[in-house]
Amino acid sequence: MAILSKIRTKNDLWKSKRQLAKAERVIERKIDTLKLKKERRVAEIKRAANTADAVTENLARKLVKLKKQIDSLQGGLSRVRALANRIQEASAQASVLSAIKSATKALATMNEQMTPEELVKVILEFHKQSAQMDVTATMMRDAMDNDEDDDVTEKEIEQVLEEIGVVIAQEFSKSCPSCP
């Protein structure tokens, strides 16, 4: 907790992260060293098992102490990692707090510059223009639909006349070339 209260700047955060990472590496090295000792001790116990019970028992006690040391260091390592996570969390919270602070300032400035009456006028004008745009869009869509309907109808009429065998415009122009 004392470390968290001392962190004031990004540089302090960087330093504390660096120190915690260094502590993690030191603890991990100690754990690795103790694990190697443990393996050697197990090998010694296996060799001494044939000779004397007192020596074997003494080596077994030392092995138990090594296991306890390893467990203790692993617990310390997990606490160091938890502290690193808490520091990172505190940093993230500080960043969020800073963002909220700047957003609050921006909103306060906006509130000073814009009165509620002006805001209502702008919103009403927006709604008016939006409604007008919707009406115009609807009218344009209807006009386009009507044009498409007329095209479809003319095509259908030509098709029906062709099926009947009446080709009015072409036959008329062939039979009377001088007619307008």
C-alpha positions in Angstrom: 0.0 0.0 0.0 2.9 2.4 0.7 4.1 1.9 -2.8 0.7 2.9 -4.3 0.6 6.1 -2.3 4.0 7.2 -3.4 3.2 6.9 -7.2 2.4 10.4 -8.5 3.7 10.6 -12.0 4.2 8.3 -15.0 7.9 8.2 -14.2 7.1 7.0 -10.7 4.9 4.3 -12.2 7.6 3.2 -14.6 10.2 3.0 -11.8 7.9 1.0 -9.6 7.1 -1.4 -12.4 10.8 -1.8 -13.1 11.5 -2.5 -9.4 8.7 -5.1 -9.2 9.9 -6.8 -12.4 13.4 -6.9 -10.9 12.1 -8.4 -7.7 10.2 -11.0 -9.6 13.3 -12.0 -11.5 15.3 -12.3 -8.2 12.7 -14.4 -6.6 12.4 -16.7 -9.6 16.1 -17.2 -9.7 16.1 -18.1 -6.0 13.2 -20.6 -6.6 15.1 -22.1 -9.5 18.3 -22.5 -7.3 16.3 -24.1 -4.5 14.6 -26.5 -7.0 18.1 -27.6 -8.1 19.1 -28.1 -4.5 16.0 -30.1 -3.9 16.8 -32.4 -6.8 20.3 -32.9 -5.5 19.0 -33.6 -2.1 16.6 -36.2 -3.4 19.5 -37.9 -5.2 21.5 -37.8 -1.9 18.6 -39.3 0.0 18.4 -42.1 -2.5 22.1 -42.9 -2.2 22.1 -42.6 1.6 19.0 -44.7 2.0 21.2 -47.9 1.8 23.7 -46.7 4.4 22.3 -45.1 7.5 18.9 -44.2 8.8 20.2 -41.1 10.8 21.8 -39.6 7.7 18.7 -40.3 5.6 16.5 -38.7 8.2 18.7 -35.6 8.4 18.7 -35.2 4.6 14.9 -35.7 4.6 14.5 -32.9 7.1 16.7 -30.6 5.0 14.5 -31.6 2.0 11.3 -30.6 3.9 12.9 -27.2 4.8 13.8 -26.7 1.1 10.2 -27.4 0.0 9.0 -24.9 2.6 11.4 -22.3 1.4 10.3 -22.9 -2.2 6.6 -22.6 -1.2 7.4 -19.4 0.8 9.2 -17.8 -2.2 6.4 -18.8 -4.6 3.9 -17.1 -2.2 6.1 -14.0 -2.2 6.3 -14.1 -5.9 2.6 -14.2 -6.3 2.3 -11.2 -3.8 4.8 -9.2 -5.9 2.8 -10.0 -9.1 -0.4 -9.0 -7.3 1.1 -5.7 -6.3 2.2 -5.1 -9.9 -1.3 -5.8 -11.1 -2.7 -3.4 -8.5 -0.2 -0.7 -9.6 -1.3 -1.2 -13.2 -4.9 -1.0 -12.2 -4.3 2.2 -10.2 -2.5 3.7 -13.3 -5.5 2.8 -15.5 -7.9 4.4 -13.0 -5.7 7.5 -13.0 -5.9 7.7 -16.7 -9.7 7.3 -16.7 -9.9 10.0 -14.0 -7.8 12.3 -16.1 -10.0 11.7 -19.2 -13.2 12.3 -17.1 -11.7 15.5 -15.8 -10.9 16.9 -19.2 -14.3 15.8 -20.5 -15.9 17.7 -17.6 -13.9 20.8 -18.5 -15.0 20.5 -22.1 -18.6 20.2 -21.2 -18.4 23.1 -18.7 -16.9 25.3 -21.5 -19.6 24.2 -23.9 -22.3 25.0 -21.3 -20.9 28.4 -20.8 -20.9 29.1 -24.5 -24.3 27.8 -25.3 -27.5 28.9 -23.5 -30.4 26.4 -23.2 -32.6 28.7 -25.4 -30.1 28.5 -28.3 -29.8 24.8 -27.9 -33.6 24.4 -28.1 -33.7 26.5 -31.2 -31.0 24.4 -32.8 -32.8 21.2 -32.0 -36.1 22.5 -33.3 -34.5 23.7 -36.5 -32.8 20.3 -36.9 -36.2 18.6 -36.5 -37.8 21.0 -39.0 -35.1 20.4 -41.6 -35.1 16.7 -41.0 -38.9 16.5 -41.5 -38.6 18.6 -44.7 -35.9 16.3 -46.0 -38.1 13.3 -45.3 -41.0 14.8 -47.2 -38.7 15.7 -50.1 -37.2 12.2 -50.2 -40.7 10.6 -50.1 -41.8 12.8 -53.0 -38.7 11.9 -55.0 -39.3 8.2 -54.3 -42.9 8.4 -55.4 -41.9 10.3 -58.6 -39.4 7.6 -59.4 -41.9 4.8 -58.7 -44.4 6.5 -61.0 -41.9 6.7 -63.8 -41.0 3.1 -63.4 -44.7 2.2 -63.5 -45.2 4.1 -66.7 -42.2 2.3 -68.3 -43.6 -1.0 -67.3 -47.0 -0.2 -68.6 -45.7 0.9 -72.1 -43.6 -2.3 -72.3 -46.6 -4.4 -71.4 -48.8 -2.7 -74.0 -46.2 -3.2 -76.8 -45.8 -6.9 -75.8 -49.6 -7.5 -75.9 -49.9 -5.8 -79.3 -47.1 -7.8 -80.7 -48.7 -11.0 -79.5 -51.9 -10.0 -81.3 -50.0 -9.3 -84.4 -50.6 -5.6 -84.5 -47.5 -3.5 -85.1 -49.1 0.0 -85.4 -46.2 2.4 -85.7 -44.0 0.3 -88.0 -46.8 -0.8 -90.4 -48.2 2.6 -90.6 -44.9 4.2 -91.5 -44.2 1.5 -94.1 -47.6 1.9 -95.8 -47.6 5.7 -95.9 -44.1 7.1 -96.3 -45.4 10.6 -97.1 -47.6 10.8 -94.0 -46.4 12.8 -91.1 
